[in-house]
Amino acid sequence: MTAAPSTASAALPEPARSRWQPLRAGLTDIFYYDAEEFRFHDGRLLLRGNNGTGKSKVLALTLPFLLDGELAAHRVEPDGDRAKRMEWNLLLGGKHPHDERTGYTWLEFGRIGEDGRLSTEPSAAG
């Protein structure tokens, strides 16, 4: 899967409108992701890659989960498999080397305020 570069030297995305728009999203210790950051461009995110590389998983573990906080399997599983609960995304169905794991997902929004200054608002769940 290919996402925008997430190096520390790259400039952080900045909002371009007065409406809140997503700037960055991230996954830490969830599914097969150790620490991934995805950068939005003008409020849009492009994820591309071969089938099975995790594009739908990234979207399912960030947007619906963070915006409504529902852990139901049909909300966090792109294939709608009701047998895969959120624990599966952390422990990979028993394939993870540890029997416990804490993971985080986050989403950062930004906008230009009425005074013309940039505002950001993080949203996170763990």
C-alpha positions, 0 to 999 in steps of 0.5 A: 500500500502506498500513502503520502510520505510520513517523514519527520522532515516533511512539512505537516499538512495545513488546512485550506478552508474555514471548515474542519477537514482531516489533515492526518490519520494514524494507526499504532499497534493495530492490525499489522501496523506498528506506527503508520501515519497517513497525510491528507491533501486538501481533506482527501486521502489517496490509498492505493495498492494491490488487493489485500494490502490493507487499504480498506482496513485503514479506513475502517479502523480510523474514520468510522471507529473514531467518528462513532466509537462503535466496536461492532465487527461489522463496523471495523471489518471491511469484509463484514465478518462478525466473527472478527471482533476488535480484539482480532485487530490487536491480536491478529486472531492469535498470531500476535506473539503477545496475548495482550496488546494496546493499540491506538488510532488517531485522526487530526482535523484542522481549519482556518479560524475567523482570525485567519489562524490555523486550528487543529483538533486531534481525535484519538482512541486507544 
